[in-house]
Amino acid sequence: MKMLLKSAILALTLTAAAAPTIGFAQAAPATLTVDVQRLFSDTASAKSGQAQIKTKYEANLNAAVTAYNSSATALNSQVEAARKLQKPDGSVPPANQKLVGDAQNAYNAAGQKLETMQGEVNNVGRYVQQQILRGAEPVIEQVRAERKAAIVVPKGSVLASDPAGDVTSVVIQRLDASLKTVSITLPQQPAAGAAGR
């Protein structure tokens, strides 16, 4: 009876030990990662977009920054001059009030121009990134299928990952072959009246 009990325990132990081995043999499909920031900086299309943006906007943007800084300096000078002429009742001579008002208007206009230009550059940058992502999607899907992975996630969205699962370099190499340049001309938005027709 003791021998039979030992045999049964041994059989259960062997069965339990074999179960995890079967589970490990059927490992879940891998998860791959892509460093999206590298797609936006290291690809041929990203470098093309950056060069085009620099050529089109850099000089005007620098001029707008200079004009903004100059208008801020001029405003501060006018405010300081008016402060020196301020009377005990707090009033300032009308001529100085006008100079301060004109300087404030120039400062506001320069700030608005700079903000508008920066907004346009940001919109163009986002449009370049959209084109890169659209071009990268089929490449990433192809790499995922080849590696029989379950999913591909942005590298920055995970806390830790196996470096062997990072396919960024492969994606960049293939994307460079299929998308060498991008456009920085924003697509035309449909007119407000045309949308309702």
C-alpha atoms as one frame of an Amber mdcrd trajectory, in Angstrom:
protein
   0.000   0.000   0.000   2.880   2.349   0.874   4.492   1.573  -2.485   1.242
   2.318  -4.345   0.843   5.639  -2.492   4.445   6.633  -3.299   3.838   5.804
  -6.984   0.681   7.935  -7.046   2.478  10.872  -5.375   5.384  10.505  -7.800
   2.970  10.472 -10.765   1.211  13.631  -9.486   4.555  15.354  -8.923   5.731
  14.520 -12.445   2.423  15.721 -13.934   2.597  19.002 -12.005   6.231  19.519
 -12.992   5.447  18.861 -16.663   2.555  21.349 -16.814   4.622  24.552 -16.623
   7.018  23.212 -19.263   4.128  22.858 -21.704   3.031  26.423 -20.891   6.505
  27.813 -21.584   6.738  25.954 -24.871   3.686  27.879 -26.079   5.021  31.367
 -25.321   2.855  34.351 -26.103   3.700  36.279 -29.279   6.329  38.955 -28.741
   5.706  42.656 -28.398   7.958  44.880 -30.508   8.813  48.520 -29.878   9.553
  51.454 -32.181  11.153  54.702 -31.018   8.787  57.184 -32.676  10.989  60.151
 -31.729  13.783  58.638 -33.827  11.379  58.345 -36.766  10.774  62.105 -36.363
  14.493  62.936 -36.243  16.629  60.258 -37.927  14.696  59.299 -41.075  15.403
  60.784 -44.499  11.853  62.149 -44.591  12.277  63.855 -41.200  15.565  65.440
 -42.283  13.899  66.586 -45.506  11.064  68.190 -43.549  13.458  69.865 -41.100
  15.577  71.298 -43.940  12.512  72.636 -45.765  11.108  74.230 -42.590  14.478
  75.844 -41.839  14.774  77.235 -45.377  11.239  78.623 -45.422  10.840  79.915
 -41.873  14.147  80.439 -40.056  15.013  83.932 -41.341  11.477  85.274 -40.860
  11.150  83.663 -37.440  14.474  85.130 -36.300  13.370  88.554 -37.582  10.072
  88.240 -35.710  11.903  87.315 -32.487  14.231  90.288 -32.920  11.290  92.648
 -33.551   9.480  91.286 -30.496  12.528  91.741 -28.260  13.109  95.268 -29.620
   9.478  96.223 -29.004   9.735  94.914 -25.443  12.858  97.019 -24.868  11.160
 100.097 -26.364   8.087  99.587 -24.203  10.190  99.249 -21.052  12.079 102.450
 -21.973   8.836 104.394 -22.486   7.352 103.095 -19.232  10.526 104.047 -17.355
  10.566 107.527 -18.941   6.894 108.033 -18.043   7.551 106.884 -14.476  10.218
 109.557 -14.081   7.713 112.207 -15.220   4.876 110.935 -13.078   3.280 113.644
 -10.954   2.416 113.210  -7.273  -1.221 112.515  -8.214  -0.056 109.589 -10.419
  -0.776 111.292 -13.737   1.665 111.330 -16.633   1.934 114.040 -19.311  -0.338
 113.229 -22.292   2.611 113.075 -24.706   4.255 110.380 -22.588   0.975 108.499
 -22.208   0.740 108.404 -26.012   4.342 107.177 -26.330   3.658 104.397 -23.815
   0.420 103.487 -25.608   2.140 103.394 -29.001   4.964 101.260 -27.580   2.406
  98.906 -25.995   0.570  98.562 -29.335   3.845  97.844 -31.167   4.762  95.246
 -28.533   1.347  93.566 -28.815   1.541  93.530 -32.628   5.061  92.054 -32.602
   3.969  89.411 -30.088   0.926  88.498 -32.188   3.047  88.214 -35.343   5.584
  86.000 -33.578   2.852  83.811 -32.077   1.163  83.402 -35.470   4.432  82.465
 -37.133   5.338  79.979 -34.383   1.854  78.464 -34.688   2.329  77.993 -38.422
   5.737  76.366 -37.935   4.239  74.043 -35.283   1.376  73.096 -37.632   3.819
  72.360 -40.446   5.950  70.271 -38.057   2.883  68.238 -37.033   1.966  67.753
 -40.705   5.481  66.435 -41.410   5.139  64.002 -38.484   1.739  62.816 -39.776
   3.272  62.037 -43.160   6.116  60.116 -41.533   3.679  58.067 -39.414   1.479
  57.324 -42.443   4.552  56.145 -44.348   5.796  54.111 -41.381   2.527  52.238
 -40.705   2.817  49.695 -43.567   6.534  49.250 -42.865   5.867  48.577 -39.174
   3.070  46.136 -40.054   5.413  44.304 -42.426   8.087  43.996 -39.710   5.478
  42.846 -37.174   4.246  40.120 -39.522   7.776  38.958 -40.364   8.676  38.663
 -36.682   5.308  37.077 -35.838   4.753  39.621 -33.071   1.377  40.313 -31.520
   1.745  44.115 -31.432   4.170  46.977 -31.968   4.067  49.799 -29.402   5.842
  53.153 -29.161   9.013  52.693 -27.115   8.205  55.682 -24.896   4.871  54.204
 -23.806   6.330  51.202 -21.951   8.222  51.144 -18.666  10.656  48.445 -19.760
  11.228  46.287 -22.805  13.695  43.790 -24.195  16.179  45.631 -26.446  15.962
  42.694 -28.855  12.341  43.706 -29.503  13.276  47.256 -30.593  12.836  47.316
 -34.377  13.407  51.057 -34.836  16.573  50.689 -36.937  14.900  48.221 -39.301
  11.865  50.491 -39.654  14.065  53.541 -40.353  16.061  51.661 -42.985  12.927
  50.496 -44.801  11.129  53.819 -44.402  14.118  55.633 -45.919  13.762  53.403
 -48.986  10.054  54.169 -49.403   9.682  57.774 -48.145  12.617  60.058 -48.829
  10.868  63.423 -48.639   7.717  65.063 -47.288   5.738  68.181 -48.096   5.609
  71.231 -45.845   2.647  72.702 -47.717  -0.360  72.296 -45.460  -3.402  70.783
 -47.184  -6.135  73.266 -48.002  -9.023  73.214 -45.544 -12.492  73.046 -47.106
 -14.392  76.319 -46.998 -16.869  76.595 -44.120 -19.865  76.914 -46.520 -18.748
  73.918 -48.615 -18.847  71.576 -45.612 -22.601  72.005 -45.159 -23.485  71.213
 -48.773
